[in-house]
């Protein structure tokens, strides 16, 4: 998990049942953390994993060769490619870390 010293100005509120809260408190004690620290660290770890799964890919050698060939010899922009780009732009929000468009 990335650790950056920043001023904590945002707040989240969640509702949960008694058993769930007790489990979280128990786990936090085992980790020698406050409940807030524990929940935040676990949520951020899960968020980083999910983001990584959606933003990084691993290619086989054959797929890498196909990808490299497509970069070196890009296809012409046909209607399906334009539609795919529009769909991508509509579904992906830039973040502070990734605020520039790659196109």
Secondary structure, DSSP 8 states (H G I E B T S, - for coil): -----------------HHHHHHHHHHHHHTT--HHHHHHHHHHHHHHHHHHHHH-----HHHHHHHHHHHHT-----HHHHHHHHHHHHH---BTTB-S---
